Amino acid sequence: MYFFGTVTISNQVGATSLLNPDSVTISSSNFSGLVSKVTDGETLDIMTSDGEKITIRLALIDAPETKESGYDEGRDFLA
């Protein structure tokens, strides 16, 4: 069973420079949409109200890929 419902995402990304590791750049965005696809335990697609498809890959999650042991369980957990 899969749950495809509305989700609101608040995204914040930080990056450091190789030339100046003490410098941090922050970027953020907010959007909401409908979960249209759960690829695996760490990746899902969101369809925004503007019709844009956004693929989200969760950080610090190492879920099994297709045909690896535990794939179905990881995908079902995220769904």
ChimeraX commands (.cxc) that place a marker at each C-alpha (Angstrom):
marker #1 position 0.00,0.00,0.00 radius 0.5
marker #1 position 1.32,3.44,-0.92 radius 0.5
marker #1 position 0.34,6.80,0.50 radius 0.5
marker #1 position 0.44,9.58,-2.01 radius 0.5
marker #1 position -0.62,12.77,-0.26 radius 0.5
marker #1 position 0.15,16.45,0.08 radius 0.5
marker #1 position 3.52,17.38,1.52 radius 0.5
marker #1 position 5.13,20.70,2.39 radius 0.5
marker #1 position 8.92,20.84,2.07 radius 0.5
marker #1 position 11.25,23.33,3.65 radius 0.5
marker #1 position 14.69,22.86,2.18 radius 0.5
marker #1 position 17.91,24.36,3.44 radius 0.5
marker #1 position 21.27,23.54,1.89 radius 0.5
marker #1 position 24.66,24.55,3.23 radius 0.5
marker #1 position 27.88,24.35,1.26 radius 0.5
marker #1 position 31.49,25.20,1.99 radius 0.5
marker #1 position 34.11,26.43,-0.44 radius 0.5
marker #1 position 37.27,24.42,-1.13 radius 0.5
marker #1 position 39.16,27.71,-1.35 radius 0.5
marker #1 position 37.81,29.02,1.96 radius 0.5
marker #1 position 36.50,26.21,4.23 radius 0.5
marker #1 position 35.47,28.76,6.87 radius 0.5
marker #1 position 32.92,30.25,4.44 radius 0.5
marker #1 position 29.43,28.68,4.34 radius 0.5
marker #1 position 26.79,29.46,1.72 radius 0.5
marker #1 position 23.16,28.80,2.65 radius 0.5
marker #1 position 20.31,28.42,0.18 radius 0.5
marker #1 position 16.71,27.66,1.07 radius 0.5
marker #1 position 13.37,27.16,-0.64 radius 0.5
marker #1 position 9.84,26.24,0.39 radius 0.5
marker #1 position 7.23,24.48,-1.71 radius 0.5
marker #1 position 4.31,22.15,-1.35 radius 0.5
marker #1 position 2.86,19.55,-3.62 radius 0.5
marker #1 position 1.63,16.02,-4.03 radius 0.5
marker #1 position 3.85,12.98,-3.60 radius 0.5
marker #1 position 3.61,11.36,-7.04 radius 0.5
marker #1 position 6.21,8.60,-6.77 radius 0.5
marker #1 position 8.31,6.84,-4.13 radius 0.5
marker #1 position 11.38,5.46,-5.89 radius 0.5
marker #1 position 13.10,3.79,-2.95 radius 0.5
marker #1 position 13.66,4.36,0.76 radius 0.5
marker #1 position 15.40,7.69,0.19 radius 0.5
marker #1 position 13.99,9.17,-3.04 radius 0.5
marker #1 position 10.55,10.54,-3.87 radius 0.5
marker #1 position 8.99,12.77,-6.52 radius 0.5
marker #1 position 6.78,15.75,-5.68 radius 0.5
marker #1 position 4.42,17.38,-8.20 radius 0.5
marker #1 position 3.96,21.05,-7.26 radius 0.5
marker #1 position 0.77,23.03,-7.86 radius 0.5
marker #1 position 2.65,24.72,-10.75 radius 0.5
marker #1 position 3.06,21.33,-12.46 radius 0.5
marker #1 position 6.79,21.11,-11.71 radius 0.5
marker #1 position 8.18,17.68,-10.80 radius 0.5
marker #1 position 10.79,17.87,-8.04 radius 0.5
marker #1 position 12.83,14.82,-7.05 radius 0.5
marker #1 position 13.80,14.75,-3.38 radius 0.5
marker #1 position 16.66,12.60,-2.15 radius 0.5
marker #1 position 16.86,12.45,1.64 radius 0.5
marker #1 position 20.27,13.27,3.11 radius 0.5
marker #1 position 22.09,10.82,5.39 radius 0.5
marker #1 position 19.83,7.93,4.36 radius 0.5
marker #1 position 21.41,4.86,2.77 radius 0.5
marker #1 position 18.47,2.76,1.61 radius 0.5
marker #1 position 18.86,-0.34,-0.57 radius 0.5
marker #1 position 18.64,0.23,-4.32 radius 0.5
marker #1 position 16.43,-1.75,-6.72 radius 0.5
marker #1 position 17.14,-5.50,-6.63 radius 0.5
marker #1 position 19.09,-5.18,-3.35 radius 0.5
marker #1 position 17.92,-6.97,-0.23 radius 0.5
marker #1 position 15.58,-4.74,1.78 radius 0.5
marker #1 position 14.54,-2.56,-1.20 radius 0.5
marker #1 position 10.81,-3.26,-0.87 radius 0.5
marker #1 position 10.83,-2.65,2.87 radius 0.5
marker #1 position 12.67,0.68,2.50 radius 0.5
marker #1 position 10.37,1.90,-0.24 radius 0.5
marker #1 position 7.26,0.84,1.69 radius 0.5
marker #1 position 8.52,2.56,4.85 radius 0.5
marker #1 position 8.95,5.88,3.05 radius 0.5
marker #1 position 5.56,5.51,1.33 radius 0.5
marker link #1:1,2 radius 0.2
marker link #1:2,3 radius 0.2
marker link #1:3,4 radius 0.2
marker link #1:4,5 radius 0.2
marker link #1:5,6 radius 0.2
marker link #1:6,7 radius 0.2
marker link #1:7,8 radius 0.2
marker link #1:8,9 radius 0.2
marker link #1:9,10 radius 0.2
marker link #1:10,11 radius 0.2
marker link #1:11,12 radius 0.2
marker link #1:12,13 radius 0.2
marker link #1:13,14 radius 0.2
marker link #1:14,15 radius 0.2
marker link #1:15,16 radius 0.2
marker link #1:16,17 radius 0.2
marker link #1:17,18 radius 0.2
marker link #1:18,19 radius 0.2
marker link #1:19,20 radius 0.2
marker link #1:20,21 radius 0.2
marker link #1:21,22 radius 0.2
marker link #1:22,23 radius 0.2
marker link #1:23,24 radius 0.2
marker link #1:24,25 radius 0.2
marker link #1:25,26 radius 0.2
marker link #1:26,27 radius 0.2
marker link #1:27,28 radius 0.2
marker link #1:28,29 radius 0.2
marker link #1:29,30 radius 0.2
marker link #1:30,31 radius 0.2
marker link #1:31,32 radius 0.2
marker link #1:32,33 radius 0.2
marker link #1:33,34 radius 0.2
marker link #1:34,35 radius 0.2
marker link #1:35,36 radius 0.2
marker link #1:36,37 radius 0.2
marker link #1:37,38 radius 0.2
marker link #1:38,39 radius 0.2
marker link #1:39,40 radius 0.2
marker link #1:40,41 radius 0.2
marker link #1:41,42 radius 0.2
marker link #1:42,43 radius 0.2
marker link #1:43,44 radius 0.2
marker link #1:44,45 radius 0.2
marker link #1:45,46 radius 0.2
marker link #1:46,47 radius 0.2
marker link #1:47,48 radius 0.2
marker link #1:48,49 radius 0.2
marker link #1:49,50 radius 0.2
marker link #1:50,51 radius 0.2
marker link #1:51,52 radius 0.2
marker link #1:52,53 radius 0.2
marker link #1:53,54 radius 0.2
marker link #1:54,55 radius 0.2
marker link #1:55,56 radius 0.2
marker link #1:56,57 radius 0.2
marker link #1:57,58 radius 0.2
marker link #1:58,59 radius 0.2
marker link #1:59,60 radius 0.2
marker link #1:60,61 radius 0.2
marker link #1:61,62 radius 0.2
marker link #1:62,63 radius 0.2
marker link #1:63,64 radius 0.2
marker link #1:64,65 radius 0.2
marker link #1:65,66 radius 0.2
marker link #1:66,67 radius 0.2
marker link #1:67,68 radius 0.2
marker link #1:68,69 radius 0.2
marker link #1:69,70 radius 0.2
marker link #1:70,71 radius 0.2
marker link #1:71,72 radius 0.2
marker link #1:72,73 radius 0.2
marker link #1:73,74 radius 0.2
marker link #1:74,75 radius 0.2
marker link #1:75,76 radius 0.2
marker link #1:76,77 radius 0.2
marker link #1:77,78 radius 0.2
marker link #1:78,79 radius 0.2
view
